[in-house]
C-alpha cells in the first residue's frame, strides 16, 4: 500500500495527530474488491467520462475572515493583522498572503457564506456532504469519491478511480468495501510495478488472489463469484501496471513544470503536483489534505507560514489544469470542516465557529472570477446568500455529470438514497 506523508502538522485541540498525505483508494483487502468494481463499471457503461474532482481538505477549520472575507472596516480584535489586496477581478479582495491567487482570480470563485456545518473535527462533512453527528442510512453515507467509484469506476485500465484521504472518514458507507480506500504504502508501491518483480512474486500474488476467490466462492454458494474471472484479470492488470506508479512519481515531471509547485519556503508542494498527475492519468477523485488550521492560539503566526504555500499550491494546480486543457473537466474545491470565531482571543487565536465558513472552487467549467455571498460586518453570520454544504456538493456532482435530483443508490436495507439532501441544487452562480 502507498501512503504519501507530508510534514507533521501537530495535533488538533481534540488531541488527534494530523499529517499531509495522499492515499490510493478503491481496493479492499488483497485487491479482491477491484474485480467487483470492474464488473459493476462494465455493466453500467460508465467508464468513458473524463470528469474528475480534486478536493483540498484544510484540516482543523481555516479562518475564513483571514483568507477571502477580510473585514477591513471592523475593529482590530475582529479584523486581525492581515490586510486585503485587490484581485484581477474588480471588486474582489483577498488576503495579502494570497498574491498569486489574486493575480488569477478570474480562474477562482470563493463562497464566503457556507452554512450548515457542525462543530466537529472531522472530514466527514466535506467528504460526504452530510453531518456525521446526524442520523445516517443503513451502512452510513458514502464519500463523493466512493460515489464516483460506484457510478463511474475507472476511466483508464490499470488506474483506480479513487485517491482518498486515509482514516475512517474516507468512507464507502453503504456502497460497501469495494468502493472504500486502498492504502498502498512503502514496499507495496514497488509491488505494483511489473518491471523488476520476479515470476515467483507474481505467482504468489496470483495465488493470493485465487485463494481469496476460493474463500469468497465458498462463502457465496449462489455462484455470484463464478463470473468474475475476466474482472480478476483486469484487477491483476492494475496490481502489476506501471501507470499508477508513474503518475505517482513526481520525478518524472519536467523541471520547469515541477518548479511551479515550489513553495515560498523552498519545499516542493508535492501533493498538489501529484493531484494533477493523478487526474491526468485517469483517476476520477483525488483528495489531498494540506496543513493544520486549528488555530486556537497564534492564528496569524500560523497563517503567515501556511497561507503562502497554499497560495502557491492552489495557483499552480489551477493554472496547470488550464494550461493542459483540463479546466473544463476537473473541478477543484478547497475547504475545511468549519470556520473560526470573529473575535481574536487572548492567545491571538480564533476558536471554532460552525455558523459560517468559506469554500474555494475552480475548474469544472464553472463561472469563476467572483466571490459569492457575504457575512455581516463582524464575519460571524451569513448576511447575503447563505450557501448550504449540499449546494456545493450538488454543483460538484453536476460538474461530474451526475444529477443528484434523479440518481439514487440503495443503502444496506435496500432503501434508495439520494447522495445529498433533497432540495439542494447546483449553485446558479456557478453552473
N, C-alpha and C positions, 0 to 999 in steps of 0.2 A: 504494500500500500504506500501511497505517496502523500505526505503532508508537508507543505512548504511553509515553514515557520519564519516569521519576521522577528523583529526585536521585541523583547518582553516589554509590555506597556504597564506593568504594575497590576494593581488589583482595584476592582470597583469597591464601593462602600459596602457591598454585600460580602466582601472577602473572597470573591471568586477571581482567580487569575485570568487575564485575557492576553491573547497573543494575536499577531497578524499572521494569517495563513490562508492558503488556498487548499481545497480538498476535492479530489475527484469523486464524483458521485455516480449513482445508478447501478451499482453491482452489489449484490449481497454476498454472504459467505461462500467462498470457493468460486465466485463468478457465476453461480448457477441461476441467479435471477435474470441475468442478461439474456439467455435463450428465451425465457418467457417474455421479456421485454421486446425482443426482436420479433417474436411471433405476433404479439399484440400490434406492433407497428405495421407489420406487413398486412395484417387483417384490416387495419383501419386505413391503410393507404395514405399515411401522413408523414412520409419520410422525405418529401421533396421541398418543403418550405425552408427558406434560408433565414427566417426571422430568428432573432436571438435577444437576450437580455443580459445586461451586466448590472448587478446590484452591489453598490458600495455601501456596506454597513459600517456606521460610525458608532462603535460600542461605547456605552456609557451615557449617551444623550448629549449631543453637541448644543452649544449655546446659540440659539437662533438670532438673538439680538446682538451677537458679536460677529455674525457672518453676513447674512443677507438682509437683516432688518435692524440696522443700527439706528437708535433713537437720538438723532443729532441734537434735538431741542429739549431732551429730557434732562433732569438733574444728573450730576456726575455719578451718584450712587446707583442710578438706573442705567445711564448711558455707558458707563465703564471707561476704559482707557483708549479704545480704538476710535479712529476717525473713519469717515466714509469717503470713498473716491468715486468718481464718475466712471461709467462703463461706456462702451461704444454704442450703447442704445440710449438715446435721450430720456432722461427722467429716471433711469435706474441707477442706483448707487449701491455699492457693496463695501465690505471691509477693506481697509488699506493693505491688509496682508494677502489679498487675493488679486494682485495686479494682472496676472496672465489671464485669468478668467474674465476679469473686467474688460480686457482688450479684445476678447472674442465673445462677449456676452450675447451677440446675435445667434450663437450656437447653444445657448443655455436658456433654461427657464426655471425660476425659483418659485416655489409655492410657499408663501410666508405665513399661511394661516391654516396649517394642518391641525385638525381637532379629532377627538375621539380616542386618543391613546391612553394607556394605563401607566401608573407609576410602578413599573415592573422592569427590573434589569434583565431583559431577555430579548432575543432577536425574533421571538415567535411572531409578534405582531407584524413586523416589517417583512417577514418571510412568507406569512400566510394570508395577511390581510384581516386576521381575526385576533381578538384579545385572548391570551392564554388563560386568564382568570374567569372567563365566562364559560357557560355550558358549551360542550362540543358534541358533534355527532359521534356515533359509534365508530371507534377507531381513531378519532381525532382529525383535526384539519390537516390537509397536506400543504406543503410549501409550494410556491409558484414553480420552483424547479421540478418538484415531483409531478405537478400537473402537466408540465411540458413533457416530461419523460413519458407519462402515461398517454397523452394525446398525440404527441408528435414524434417521440422517440428519436433515434439517431438520424441525422441528416447525411452522414458520410460513413460508409463501412469502416470499422476499426476505430471510430470515435464515439465515446459515450455521450449521451445528451446533456448530462448534468455535471457541473463543477460547483460544489456546495461547501458551505461552512461546516466545520466539524462540530460535534457535540449533539446533545439530544434535541436542540432546537432545529436542526436540519432534518425535519420530519417528513416522512412519506405519509403519515397519518393513515386514513382508511384506504389509501391506494395500495398499501402493502409494501413489504420489504423489497420487492422487485424495483421499486422506484425510490428507495432510500439510499443513503450515501455509502459509497465505497471509498475507503480512505487508504490509498496506496502510500506507503512511506518507506523511506530508506531503501534497503536492498530490493524490495518488491518493484520499485520503479524500473530497475535494471531487468527484473524478471519479465517485464512486459515487452522487452525488445527481443526479437528473434535472433538478430545478429549477435553471435558470441555465446549463445545458450547451447549447451551440449544436447545431443539427442537423448541422453539419459534424463536430463532435467525436463525436456519436453515430454518424454514418456511418462515421467512422474506426474506432470500436470494433467496429461490426458487421462492417466489412471485415476487421479483425484476426481476429475470431472465425471468419469464413468462411475466411480463409487458413489458420488453424490446422486447421480441419476438413478442408480440402483436403489439407493435408500429412499429416494422420493417416489420411485415407482412402487416400491413395497408399501409405502405409506398411502399411495393413491391407487387403489386397485380398480378404479374406474377406467384406467387406461389413458387418462388425460396426458400423462407424461410421454406416452409412447410416440407421439407425433412430433417430438422436439428435436429429432436427430439433426435436421438441417440447421436449426437455430443454435444447437450446440456447436456446430461447425463455425457458425458466424461468431459465437461467443469466443471460441478459441482463437479466431482471427483477431479479435480485439485484444486478447491477452498476449498475443505474440506480435502484434503490429508495432511498427516503429512510429506511426503517425502521431500518436498521442505523446510519446516521449519527445519527439521532435518539436511539437508545439510547446512543450514544457521546458525546452532547452533554450533559455534566453540568450545563450552564447551564439546561437545561430542567427540572431538578429543583426542586421547591418549596423556598423559602428555609428553612423550618422543618425539612424532611426533610434537606436538604443539610447544615444546621448540625450535625446529629448526627454527621457524619463529620469534623468539625474536630478535628485532633489537639491534644495537650497543648501542642505548640509553636506553635499558631496556624495551622499549614498544613492545607489540606484533604487528607484521605486519599482522593484521587480514585479510586484503583484499587479500593478496596473498594466505593465507591458505584457505579462502572461495572460491577463484577461483578454487583451486584444488578440494575442496569438491564438488563444483557445477558441474564441468565437470565429476567427478567421479560418480555423481548421475544421469547423463544423459543430463545435459544442453549442448547444442551444441556450444554456443558462450557466452563467458564471457569477458566483458571489464572492466578493473579497471583503475582508474585514480589516479596516485601517484605523490605527491609532487607539487612543484611550481618552475618552471625553467626559469622564465622571469628575468634574472639576469643582468639588466642594470647597477646595482651597487652591490658591494660586492659579485661578482661572486664566488670567491674562498671561502669566508666565508660560503656562502650558500651551495656550493657543498661539503665542508668538513662535513656539517651536513647531507646532503641528500644522497650523494653517498654511504656512509657506509650502510645505511638502504636499499637502492636499491640493493646493493651488497648482503645483507643477504636475502632480499625478493626474488630476482630472482634466486639466487643459491639454496635456499631452495625449491622453487617451481619446478625448473627443476630437481633437484636431486630426489624430491618426485615423480615426474612423472616417472622417470626412475625406481625407486625402486618399484613402483606399476605396472610396465609394461604398462604404458600409453604413453611412449615417442614416439611410432610409430603412435599413433592415435591423440595425442593432439599437435597442433602447438602453439608456443608462439612467439609473436612479441612485442618488446618494442621500442617506438619511439615517437617523438614529432612533432609539426607542421612545424618546420624549425630548422636551426642551429643557431650559433652565430658568430659574427664577428671575423675574425682572430686577429685583434689588440685589446688589452685591453684598455678600455677608461680611462678617467681621474678619474672616480669614481670606479676604479678597477672592472669594469663590462665589459660584452660583449653585444653588441646590436643585433638586428635581422639580420639574414643572410639566405636568402632563396635559394642562389645559390648552396649550398651543405649542406648536413646533414648526419645523420647516422641512422642505424636501427640495432637492435639486434634480432636474431632469434634462436630458439631452438625447439627440438622435431619434430613431424610430419614426422618422418622417413627421415629427411633431412641430407645431408652430412655436418656435423658440424666439429668443430676443425679447423676453418680457419677465415681469415679476407679478405674480398672481396673488391677490389677497393682501390684506393689511391687518396689522394688530393695532391696538389702541396706543395712546401716547407713551405708556409705560411698557409696552411689549408683553402684556400679561394675558390679554384676551383677543380672540379673533374679532376684529371690528368690521371688516369688509370681506365678503366672500369666504366664509369658513369652508374648508375642504376636508371631507371625511377620508380616512385611510382607504376605504373601499373605492372611492372615486379614482384614486391614484392607481389602485390595482386594476380597476376596470379599464383605465387608459392603457396600462401596460399590456393587459390581455388583448385589448383592441389592436394594439400595435403588432401583436403576435398572431393576429388573425383569428382570435377566439372570442366568440360572442358570449359574454357572461350572462346575458339575459335568456339564452336559449340552451346552452350546453350544460349538462349535469353529469355527474358520475355517482354511482351508488356507494353508500357507506357500508360498513360491515353488517348492518342489519338489513341491507338491501334497499334502503330508502334513498331516492335520488337527492343529491345535494348540489346546489349552486356553489361556485367557488368563492363568491363574495355575497354579502347580504343583498337581497333583492332591493331594488330602488337606487342602487349606486350605479351610475352610468359614467362612461368616459367623459373626461372634462372637456366641455365645449371650447374652452380657451386653447386647448392643445391639439385637438383632432379635427 
